[in-house]
Structure formats: C-alpha cells, structure tokens
C-alpha cells in the first residue's frame, strides 16, 4: 500500500486493538460473556438491551475473525486517525459500528459479534479520502482504494441477498458503510458551509459592505449628522460589523 509505514499508530487505534484483544481473552475464559454481550436482534431493541450495539464490536467468533478485523483497523485506521485526530477518529468508528448494529437489529434475525461494521466504515472513509492509494487486495492484487470500496460494497450488497446462510452478517458490513458514509457527508456539508461563511467574512473585510473602510465612512457620517441620518442598509452594516468584531475579540 502506498505510504505504508509513514504514519505512526495513534492512541485510538492502539486502544481499540488492546480492548478487543482483552475482550477476546475474557470471552475465551467465559463463554457466558457472548450470551450477554452479543448483538441479538430478538433482545437488543425489544428488550432495550441497547448496550449490545456497542459491546458486540468487542467480541469475535474466533482468532482469525479477530486478527482480520484488527489487521484492517491497523492498516487503515492509523492514517485516518492521523488525518482526523483521535477524538474524531473514535467518533467515526463508533458511529459506524453502532449504526451497523442498529441496521442489524432492525433487518436481521441472527446474533452478531465482531467489529466488522465499524471496519467497513473505515474502509469506506479510506476510499473516499485516499481514493488513489494503491492497496494490495489479498496481498497480491494491486487496486486503487476507490475501486476496492466499490467492489466490496457491491459484493456485500449481493451477498446480503443470500439471507446470511454463509454465517457472515453482510447486512452489518453494509450498515457500517451506510452510517460511515452519512457521517462523512455531514462533515463535508458542515465544512462547505464554514468555508462559505469564511469567504463571506473575507469579502466583507476586503471591500464588501462591512469592510473597515466602509464602516469608518458610516461612523464618520454618524459623528457629522447623527444616528438618525443613517439609512436602513447602513444600520444593518454597522450591526453586522459589530457582531463580527465582537466575536473576533472573544476568540
């Protein structure tokens, strides 16, 4: 994978790996934990056992299941955490995982364990944010991240039509991608609005109606002729400029 090894492993990824490993050892010591903390669609929502939407992510069906999830978490999570920071990364991870659990509780009949829903959310984010990174599919087929995401999404969609007969909850994987994608869209929209507001402020300060030169002109008019001489537009400009400068001083 292009760029592999250049990004240090963050606290979020390390914490998730350690927590998952500890929980796996605990479930091996006491199989009763699976019965309590598995995501069971027949109990999670009907009996309000909502904690299962979180706890199921830290249980796994075996060592290979655990290894694959943690390996993918390590590979993709490290760069996402490096880009977003730990808090944002963990928020995205749990939104994807909990969202995947919610979809599973609503649309499936089978109990589910594993972090795969959150992992598929990470895979989607990686493909969106690093679309042209080359990834070795199954360790020997080079493929750009954006195409890998599309391939996996299509495979999971058609596999979910099979009703879960293969013992894999494909609907959970899709749920993680859907909720992860929705959160990315919300963040993108929020970032776009912030950029527009910032450009509007820059416009005002560099020649727009609320620029310092225009505000000074209006204030001079007030000194010469009084507040009553201002037009409605001039009053609005002063109010807007006052709010901006007051906010800027607080910051």
Backbone bond lengths (Angstrom), bond angles and torsions (degrees), N, CA, C in turn:
res aa  C-N    CA-C-N  psi(-1)  N-CA   C-N-CA  omega(-1)  CA-C   N-CA-C  phi
1 X - - - 1.464 - - 1.521 108.91 -
2 X 1.332 117.67 131.04 1.447 122.00 179.77 1.519 110.70 -57.77
3 X 1.339 115.81 134.04 1.457 119.56 176.66 1.514 113.91 81.28
4 X 1.322 117.63 2.83 1.465 120.16 -177.14 1.523 110.27 -61.87
5 X 1.315 116.46 135.09 1.453 122.09 176.07 1.506 114.40 90.70
6 X 1.342 117.23 -7.56 1.457 119.20 -177.83 1.524 112.22 -85.51
7 X 1.308 117.20 -21.48 1.460 120.77 -177.33 1.520 109.72 -102.89
8 X 1.329 118.66 122.93 1.469 120.22 179.46 1.520 111.23 -67.06
9 X 1.314 116.06 155.60 1.458 120.70 179.53 1.521 108.92 -77.91
10 X 1.340 116.68 127.49 1.447 121.50 -177.31 1.520 112.96 -84.94
11 X 1.327 114.66 170.97 1.460 120.51 -178.59 1.524 112.16 -64.24
12 X 1.333 117.08 -33.25 1.455 120.06 -179.01 1.513 111.97 -64.90
13 X 1.327 116.39 -48.35 1.472 121.07 179.35 1.525 110.01 -63.25
14 X 1.325 116.96 -45.42 1.467 119.87 179.71 1.520 110.54 -61.10
15 X 1.334 117.06 -44.09 1.463 120.35 -179.76 1.519 112.48 -61.61
16 X 1.326 117.16 -41.62 1.464 120.83 179.57 1.533 111.06 -66.54
17 X 1.319 116.48 -40.21 1.465 120.34 179.14 1.527 110.41 -64.47
18 X 1.327 116.25 -47.02 1.465 120.18 -179.15 1.533 110.59 -64.08
19 X 1.342 117.47 -44.93 1.466 120.78 -179.60 1.520 111.04 -62.13
20 X 1.329 116.84 -42.17 1.462 120.20 179.66 1.517 111.28 -65.76
21 X 1.334 116.03 -39.96 1.462 119.22 178.37 1.521 112.41 -64.85
22 X 1.325 117.17 -42.46 1.465 121.02 178.53 1.521 110.75 -63.95
23 X 1.318 116.38 -44.24 1.470 120.10 179.65 1.514 111.23 -63.54
24 X 1.348 117.61 -34.96 1.456 120.33 178.56 1.530 110.64 -65.84
25 X 1.336 116.26 -42.35 1.466 119.56 177.75 1.525 110.93 -63.72
26 X 1.331 116.46 -39.05 1.459 120.63 179.35 1.526 111.33 -65.53
27 X 1.330 117.19 -40.47 1.459 118.46 -179.24 1.519 111.63 -71.72
28 X 1.348 116.28 -27.58 1.458 119.14 175.00 1.531 110.29 -69.28
29 X 1.337 116.01 -33.43 1.459 119.96 179.53 1.516 111.77 -76.61
30 X 1.326 116.55 -30.44 1.463 120.00 -179.16 1.526 109.42 -141.50
31 X 1.313 116.85 102.97 1.461 121.42 -178.91 1.526 111.12 -66.02
32 X 1.324 117.11 -14.89 1.465 120.98 179.52 1.529 110.98 -63.01
33 X 1.343 116.72 -26.95 1.459 119.94 -179.82 1.521 112.09 -61.15
34 X 1.327 116.25 -35.88 1.463 119.51 179.39 1.520 110.05 -64.20
35 X 1.330 116.95 -42.23 1.466 120.23 -179.63 1.523 111.73 -61.79
36 X 1.318 116.68 -32.29 1.466 121.06 -176.52 1.524 111.68 -84.95
37 X 1.333 117.07 -42.39 1.465 120.72 -168.60 1.526 114.49 -107.28
38 X 1.320 118.31 -0.28 1.454 121.13 174.27 1.524 109.66 -63.76
39 X 1.321 117.40 152.54 1.466 120.62 173.43 1.533 107.82 -83.28
40 X 1.310 115.83 103.92 1.460 122.34 -179.11 1.534 109.05 -107.90
41 X 1.334 118.21 108.17 1.471 120.52 -178.09 1.523 114.24 -55.59
42 X 1.312 117.13 -25.55 1.464 119.45 -179.49 1.523 112.64 -78.09
43 X 1.346 117.01 -11.96 1.463 119.88 -178.28 1.522 114.06 -124.17
44 X 1.332 117.58 -31.41 1.468 121.19 -171.23 1.520 112.27 -56.13
45 X 1.323 117.70 -52.12 1.462 120.71 179.86 1.528 112.68 -92.61
46 X 1.339 119.23 -46.53 1.471 118.84 -179.89 1.525 113.59 -58.26
47 X 1.332 117.81 -38.09 1.458 121.50 -178.91 1.530 112.29 -102.02
48 X 1.333 116.48 9.44 1.466 123.16 178.69 1.532 112.90 56.22
49 X 1.319 116.06 36.27 1.460 120.29 173.72 1.537 108.50 -87.31
50 X 1.332 114.83 63.05 1.459 121.04 -171.42 1.528 112.80 -68.53
51 X 1.313 117.78 -19.92 1.457 120.45 177.28 1.523 111.31 -60.01
52 X 1.332 116.59 -25.02 1.463 120.12 179.81 1.525 112.37 -62.84
53 X 1.350 116.96 -23.99 1.462 120.56 178.33 1.523 111.71 -66.44
54 X 1.335 116.11 -17.35 1.464 121.51 177.30 1.521 110.85 -105.92
55 X 1.320 116.71 -46.67 1.472 119.84 -171.82 1.521 113.10 -66.22
56 X 1.330 117.49 -28.13 1.471 118.74 -177.49 1.528 111.29 -63.04
57 X 1.350 116.84 -24.94 1.465 120.52 -178.42 1.525 112.69 -68.78
58 X 1.328 117.15 -20.68 1.457 120.60 -175.99 1.528 112.54 -102.16
59 X 1.323 117.17 5.84 1.455 122.36 174.79 1.525 108.73 -110.19
60 X 1.329 116.88 150.11 1.461 119.77 -179.34 1.521 110.50 -140.87
61 X 1.331 113.64 156.33 1.455 119.47 -175.65 1.513 114.77 -80.00
62 X 1.304 118.39 -5.28 1.457 122.44 179.75 1.511 109.79 169.30
63 X 1.345 115.97 174.51 1.454 119.78 -176.42 1.521 111.79 -64.33
64 X 1.318 118.93 -39.97 1.463 121.02 -179.17 1.530 110.67 -64.64
65 X 1.328 116.25 -41.23 1.463 121.29 176.83 1.535 109.91 -58.86
66 X 1.324 115.89 -46.05 1.468 121.22 178.75 1.525 110.87 -63.19
67 X 1.324 116.57 -46.59 1.467 120.94 -176.66 1.521 111.79 -60.84
68 X 1.311 117.79 -46.09 1.469 121.21 -178.53 1.523 110.68 -61.49
69 X 1.330 116.84 -46.80 1.464 119.90 -179.49 1.531 112.13 -62.48
70 X 1.329 116.55 -44.73 1.460 119.69 -178.38 1.527 111.63 -71.13
71 X 1.310 116.64 -31.52 1.464 120.03 177.28 1.533 110.44 -65.30
72 X 1.329 116.35 -45.78 1.462 120.40 178.70 1.530 110.12 -66.75
73 X 1.323 117.05 -38.87 1.466 121.16 175.77 1.521 110.32 -58.03
74 X 1.312 117.06 -43.78 1.457 122.00 179.63 1.527 111.23 -65.57
75 X 1.334 116.43 -45.12 1.461 121.44 -175.04 1.526 112.18 -65.27
76 X 1.341 116.32 -47.57 1.461 120.15 -173.94 1.534 112.91 -98.11
77 X 1.319 115.90 -33.64 1.455 119.78 -176.57 1.511 113.28 -65.27
78 X 1.309 117.94 -34.41 1.462 120.95 -177.27 1.525 111.26 -61.46
79 X 1.342 117.21 -40.99 1.469 119.42 -179.08 1.521 111.36 -75.40
80 X 1.323 116.74 -36.27 1.455 119.48 178.25 1.524 110.95 -66.34
81 X 1.333 116.32 -41.28 1.465 119.36 177.57 1.521 110.67 -66.42
82 X 1.335 116.41 -36.90 1.452 119.53 177.54 1.520 112.09 -64.21
83 X 1.312 116.41 -32.82 1.460 121.29 179.61 1.519 111.67 -79.42
84 X 1.334 117.13 -44.53 1.468 121.94 -173.39 1.522 114.14 -89.93
85 X 1.309 116.62 -30.45 1.456 120.26 -167.34 1.524 109.18 96.14
86 X 1.323 116.16 160.49 1.467 121.03 -172.69 1.527 113.04 -64.20
87 X 1.315 118.25 -46.39 1.469 121.11 -176.09 1.519 111.65 -61.94
88 X 1.323 116.15 -47.49 1.467 120.53 -178.79 1.526 110.54 -66.09
89 X 1.333 115.71 -39.88 1.467 120.49 178.90 1.536 111.03 -61.19
90 X 1.329 116.57 -49.38 1.464 119.86 -179.30 1.529 111.34 -64.35
91 X 1.319 116.99 -37.66 1.465 120.26 177.35 1.522 109.87 -60.42
92 X 1.321 116.94 -46.41 1.467 120.78 178.89 1.531 110.97 -62.64
93 X 1.315 116.20 -43.65 1.472 120.94 -178.81 1.525 111.19 -58.66
94 X 1.319 116.32 -47.46 1.466 119.14 -176.43 1.533 111.80 -75.68
95 X 1.314 118.47 -31.89 1.472 119.47 174.35 1.525 109.65 -62.69
96 X 1.328 116.96 -43.80 1.462 120.72 178.29 1.523 111.22 -63.53
97 X 1.330 116.23 -45.30 1.461 120.09 -177.83 1.511 113.52 -69.24
98 X 1.332 116.78 -44.45 1.467 120.45 179.12 1.524 110.03 -67.89
99 X 1.338 116.37 -40.29 1.461 119.97 177.00 1.515 111.70 -61.30
100 X 1.334 116.10 -41.83 1.461 120.06 176.91 1.528 110.86 -62.14
101 X 1.325 116.29 -39.86 1.462 120.28 177.66 1.515 111.90 -64.72
102 X 1.327 116.39 -39.52 1.465 120.29 179.25 1.527 110.80 -64.20
103 X 1.329 116.44 -43.98 1.465 120.05 177.23 1.531 110.39 -60.78
104 X 1.319 115.87 -41.72 1.463 120.57 179.21 1.525 111.43 -63.42
105 X 1.335 116.40 -43.92 1.463 120.68 -179.74 1.524 111.86 -63.28
106 X 1.326 116.73 -30.45 1.463 120.94 -177.66 1.520 113.25 -86.43
107 X 1.336 117.12 -31.88 1.465 120.08 -169.38 1.529 114.97 -115.91
108 X 1.321 117.45 -6.82 1.461 119.62 -177.10 1.524 111.14 -118.38
109 X 1.320 115.61 161.38 1.465 120.88 177.10 1.519 111.96 -109.46
110 X 1.336 117.14 -7.92 1.454 120.76 -170.30 1.531 112.24 -104.07
111 X 1.327 118.08 140.21 1.469 121.53 174.73 1.526 110.72 -62.01
112 X 1.329 115.76 147.82 1.466 120.39 -174.59 1.528 109.69 -135.51
113 X 1.328 115.84 141.25 1.466 121.85 170.07 1.522 108.07 -132.15
114 X 1.313 115.74 156.06 1.459 119.98 174.82 1.517 113.66 118.10
115 X 1.337 114.93 155.36 1.464 121.72 -178.58 1.524 112.52 -91.53
116 X 1.332 117.30 13.37 1.461 120.13 -172.41 1.526 113.36 -59.94
117 X 1.338 118.43 -34.83 1.458 120.31 178.63 1.519 111.36 -60.59
118 X 1.327 116.23 -47.23 1.466 120.53 177.77 1.523 110.77 -66.06
119 X 1.332 117.34 -37.32 1.460 121.60 -179.57 1.525 110.85 -64.37
120 X 1.320 116.88 -40.27 1.469 119.97 177.72 1.529 110.64 -67.85
121 X 1.318 116.48 -30.85 1.460 119.35 173.29 1.522 110.93 -63.81
122 X 1.332 116.84 -41.45 1.459 120.88 177.09 1.522 111.24 -64.31
123 X 1.324 115.92 -40.71 1.467 120.27 178.92 1.526 110.67 -59.93
124 X 1.330 116.36 -43.57 1.460 120.46 178.15 1.533 110.39 -61.46
125 X 1.326 117.13 -47.37 1.461 121.00 -179.38 1.520 111.27 -60.14
126 X 1.314 116.93 -40.43 1.462 120.69 -179.98 1.523 110.17 -64.06
127 X 1.341 116.51 -42.92 1.455 119.87 179.47 1.517 112.74 -65.19
128 X 1.335 116.45 -32.81 1.463 120.67 179.37 1.530 111.18 -75.73
129 X 1.327 116.96 -42.10 1.463 121.03 -173.77 1.526 113.26 -87.80
130 X 1.315 116.85 -26.42 1.466 121.10 177.97 1.535 109.28 -128.53
131 X 1.322 117.07 60.02 1.472 120.54 -169.81 1.523 115.04 -62.21
132 X 1.315 117.54 -28.81 1.465 119.85 -174.54 1.524 113.69 -102.22
133 X 1.344 116.00 7.65 1.463 118.96 173.75 1.533 109.11 -67.32
134 X 1.321 115.44 138.72 1.465 120.02 179.12 1.524 109.84 -89.91
135 X 1.315 115.60 128.39 1.465 122.32 179.72 1.527 108.04 -120.04
136 X 1.317 116.02 140.89 1.461 120.14 177.00 1.523 108.97 -90.04
137 X 1.330 115.88 101.57 1.456 121.28 177.76 1.516 109.33 -68.94
138 X 1.334 115.32 126.66 1.461 121.72 -176.06 1.536 110.74 55.15
139 X 1.342 116.19 28.96 1.458 125.12 172.22 1.531 114.75 73.44
140 X 1.329 119.52 2.46 1.466 117.98 -179.96 1.534 114.01 -147.07
141 X 1.337 119.88 -6.47 1.457 121.29 178.33 1.527 108.84 -105.34
142 X 1.348 118.18 107.54 1.472 119.71 -179.68 1.527 111.28 -70.56
143 X 1.330 116.31 133.61 1.467 121.15 -178.28 1.522 108.60 -153.76
144 X 1.320 115.97 139.07 1.456 119.39 176.23 1.523 109.85 -68.41
145 X 1.332 115.63 147.65 1.468 121.20 -174.20 1.526 111.92 -58.04
146 X 1.326 117.81 -39.64 1.465 120.22 -177.65 1.528 111.82 -63.67
147 X 1.333 116.69 -36.61 1.461 119.78 179.02 1.521 111.02 -75.25
148 X 1.333 116.09 -33.16 1.458 119.82 177.59 1.529 110.54 -63.44
149 X 1.324 116.74 -42.24 1.463 121.05 178.68 1.528 110.45 -62.22
150 X 1.316 116.42 -45.76 1.468 120.02 179.23 1.522 110.60 -61.29
151 X 1.326 116.55 -44.09 1.463 121.09 179.70 1.523 111.43 -59.75
152 X 1.333 116.38 -48.17 1.454 120.13 -178.68 1.527 111.35 -65.71
153 X 1.325 116.99 -39.29 1.459 120.04 179.62 1.528 110.82 -62.94
154 X 1.314 116.66 -43.56 1.469 120.69 179.36 1.522 110.64 -65.34
155 X 1.337 116.68 -45.28 1.468 120.10 179.57 1.521 111.54 -61.15
156 X 1.330 116.52 -43.54 1.461 119.79 -179.55 1.528 111.38 -66.80
157 X 1.335 116.45 -36.86 1.464 119.59 179.29 1.522 111.24 -62.04
158 X 1.316 116.54 -48.79 1.468 119.19 -178.41 1.526 111.11 -71.66
159 X 1.346 116.80 -34.37 1.466 119.49 177.98 1.520 110.99 -65.48
160 X 1.346 116.82 -33.17 1.466 119.83 -179.81 1.524 112.21 -67.29
161 X 1.327 116.68 -19.07 1.461 120.39 177.83 1.531 111.73 -72.15
162 X 1.346 115.58 -15.87 1.456 119.16 -176.88 1.509 114.70 -79.11
163 X 1.345 118.05 -7.07 1.460 120.78 175.90 1.508 115.06 84.33
164 X 1.353 118.52 10.66 1.465 120.29 175.55 1.512 114.10 80.12
165 X 1.319 117.53 21.23 1.453 120.39 -179.34 1.509 114.19 -68.99
166 X 1.340 117.74 -17.11 1.459 120.92 -179.45 1.519 112.42 -88.31
167 X 1.337 117.63 2.86 1.453 121.21 178.55 1.514 113.89 81.20
168 X 1.331 118.37 6.59 1.470 123.10 178.71 1.518 108.43 -113.48
169 X 1.319 116.27 132.95 1.463 120.49 -179.49 1.529 109.65 -87.51
170 X 1.318 116.20 84.48 1.463 120.84 -178.99 1.527 111.29 -65.97
171 X 1.311 117.21 -29.21 1.466 120.16 179.19 1.531 110.32 -65.41
172 X 1.330 116.57 -30.62 1.464 120.93 176.36 1.519 110.30 -67.20
173 X 1.326 116.46 -43.18 1.463 120.78 178.01 1.526 110.64 -59.96
174 X 1.322 115.61 -46.59 1.470 119.90 179.29 1.533 111.08 -63.24
175 X 1.328 116.35 -39.64 1.461 120.53 179.08 1.517 112.13 -60.30
176 X 1.333 116.37 -40.55 1.460 120.30 177.50 1.515 111.81 -63.51
177 X 1.333 116.85 -39.71 1.460 120.42 178.89 1.528 111.01 -68.98
178 X 1.331 117.05 -38.65 1.465 120.46 -179.41 1.523 111.02 -65.64
179 X 1.333 117.12 -48.37 1.462 119.79 -178.91 1.525 111.28 -69.52
180 X 1.339 116.91 -37.73 1.459 119.34 176.07 1.524 111.15 -63.29
181 X 1.330 116.28 -42.78 1.459 120.09 178.49 1.515 112.41 -64.09
182 X 1.336 116.63 -39.36 1.464 120.53 178.68 1.526 110.75 -63.34
183 X 1.334 117.27 -41.54 1.465 120.38 179.62 1.529 110.69 -66.94
184 X 1.323 117.36 -39.89 1.464 120.13 176.87 1.524 110.86 -61.24
185 X 1.339 116.27 -40.33 1.463 120.20 179.18 1.524 111.22 -64.51
186 X 1.333 116.47 -40.57 1.469 120.49 178.73 1.526 110.18 -64.06
187 X 1.328 116.81 -44.74 1.464 120.39 178.35 1.524 111.32 -62.16
188 X 1.330 116.01 -41.03 1.463 119.75 -179.60 1.521 110.62 -64.61
189 X 1.329 115.88 -43.33 1.464 120.02 179.20 1.528 110.62 -63.04
190 X 1.337 115.89 -43.90 1.457 119.61 178.60 1.521 111.87 -61.99
191 X 1.336 116.76 -40.17 1.451 120.40 178.38 1.525 112.15 -65.80
192 X 1.344 115.54 -37.69 1.467 119.72 178.28 1.523 111.01 -64.26
193 X 1.338 117.18 -43.41 1.460 120.74 179.26 1.527 111.19 -63.79
194 X 1.334 116.61 -40.28 1.467 119.78 178.48 1.521 111.00 -63.35
195 X 1.347 116.29 -40.35 1.463 119.60 179.44 1.522 111.13 -64.98
196 X 1.345 115.94 -38.92 1.461 119.49 178.54 1.524 110.89 -64.93
197 X 1.340 116.97 -42.49 1.466 120.04 178.30 1.526 110.67 -63.60
198 X 1.331 115.67 -40.49 1.467 119.87 179.89 1.526 110.79 -64.05
199 X 1.338 116.59 -42.59 1.460 120.13 178.91 1.518 111.13 -65.35
200 X 1.347 116.54 -34.84 1.460 120.29 177.75 1.521 110.89 -64.46
201 X 1.346 116.37 -41.76 1.466 120.57 178.48 1.519 110.39 -65.06
202 X 1.341 116.01 -43.23 1.464 119.92 179.28 1.530 110.33 -60.98
203 X 1.323 115.56 -41.25 1.462 119.94 178.10 1.526 111.16 -60.51
204 X 1.331 115.27 -44.00 1.463 119.21 179.59 1.517 111.96 -62.57
205 X 1.334 115.53 -40.26 1.463 119.20 -175.35 1.523 113.19 -78.81
206 X 1.309 117.92 -13.65 1.470 120.62 -176.43 1.516 112.27 -117.15
207 X 1.315 117.14 26.48 1.455 118.58 175.12 1.502 114.92 136.27
208 X 1.351 117.44 -5.24 1.456 120.47 179.18 1.521 111.38 -77.58
209 X 1.310 117.74 -175.98 1.465 121.45 -177.58 1.520 114.41 -56.29
210 X 1.357 117.12 -34.75 1.467 119.99 -177.54 1.520 112.76 -98.29
211 X 1.336 117.32 20.15 1.460 120.17 178.13 1.529 109.62 -65.74
212 X 1.339 117.43 153.87 1.472 119.76 -179.79 1.525 113.39 -53.28
213 X 1.354 116.33 -39.76 1.464 119.02 -178.51 1.530 111.54 -63.40
214 X 1.340 115.92 -42.23 1.461 119.21 -178.83 1.522 111.20 -71.39
215 X 1.334 116.91 -37.63 1.462 120.50 177.83 1.532 109.84 -64.27
216 X 1.333 116.45 -41.28 1.468 119.65 177.92 1.529 110.83 -61.31
217 X 1.336 116.05 -39.45 1.461 119.61 179.21 1.529 111.06 -62.05
218 X 1.347 115.88 -41.97 1.462 120.01 -179.47 1.528 110.52 -67.60
219 X 1.342 116.57 -40.81 1.467 120.03 178.76 1.540 111.06 -64.19
220 X 1.315 116.24 -38.76 1.475 119.38 176.16 1.523 110.58 -61.41
221 X 1.318 115.76 -38.55 1.469 120.37 178.51 1.512 110.47 -63.66
222 X 1.363 116.25 -39.49 1.459 119.99 178.38 1.522 110.52 -62.20
223 X 1.342 116.44 -43.21 1.469 120.47 179.99 1.532 111.56 -64.00
224 X 1.327 115.85 -37.49 1.460 119.28 -177.10 1.537 112.61 -78.79
225 X 1.361 114.97 -43.76 1.463 118.93 -168.19 1.529 114.06 -118.70
226 X 1.335 117.37 -7.61 1.458 120.05 -179.80 1.528 112.42 92.00
227 X 1.334 114.96 163.15 1.466 121.03 -178.10 1.524 111.04 -62.90
228 X 1.326 117.38 -31.87 1.459 120.79 -176.33 1.529 112.04 -64.19
229 X 1.316 116.85 -17.50 1.459 119.67 -177.54 1.527 113.32 -81.04
230 X 1.338 116.37 -12.06 1.464 119.60 -176.17 1.518 111.38 -73.97
231 X 1.322 114.71 143.39 1.463 120.45 173.14 1.527 108.39 -79.91
232 X 1.327 116.93 168.87 1.467 120.74 178.85 1.531 110.47 -62.62
233 X 1.335 117.31 -39.79 1.470 120.41 179.02 1.521 110.71 -62.91
234 X 1.317 117.49 -40.90 1.462 120.94 -179.92 1.526 111.15 -66.84
235 X 1.310 117.43 -37.04 1.467 120.60 176.88 1.529 110.74 -64.45
236 X 1.336 115.89 -41.66 1.470 119.36 179.39 1.532 111.06 -65.02
237 X 1.338 116.08 -37.92 1.465 119.57 179.06 1.522 110.60 -63.56
238 X 1.328 117.63 -42.38 1.465 120.76 178.91 1.524 111.36 -64.43
239 X 1.338 116.79 -41.16 1.467 120.37 179.49 1.525 110.11 -64.04
240 X 1.328 116.10 -44.55 1.466 120.03 -179.28 1.524 110.89 -64.78
241 X 1.338 116.59 -44.06 1.460 120.51 179.01 1.522 110.89 -63.55
242 X 1.331 116.65 -39.69 1.463 120.50 179.26 1.511 112.03 -62.30
243 X 1.350 116.71 -41.50 1.462 120.30 178.92 1.523 110.58 -65.09
244 X 1.337 116.12 -40.62 1.475 119.02 -178.76 1.520 110.94 -64.35
245 X 1.333 116.88 -50.29 1.461 120.41 -176.56 1.521 111.78 -66.34
246 X 1.353 116.33 -33.31 1.462 119.41 177.16 1.514 110.46 -66.50
247 X 1.352 116.98 -41.58 1.452 121.20 178.43 1.517 110.90 -66.08
248 X 1.337 115.99 -41.06 1.461 120.52 -179.76 1.522 111.25 -63.25
249 X 1.365 117.09 -37.22 1.457 120.99 178.44 1.518 111.38 -66.82
250 X 1.347 117.42 -39.94 1.481 121.05 178.35 1.509 110.55 -63.93
251 X 1.345 117.52 -38.58 1.457 120.51 -178.97 1.520 111.53 -70.35
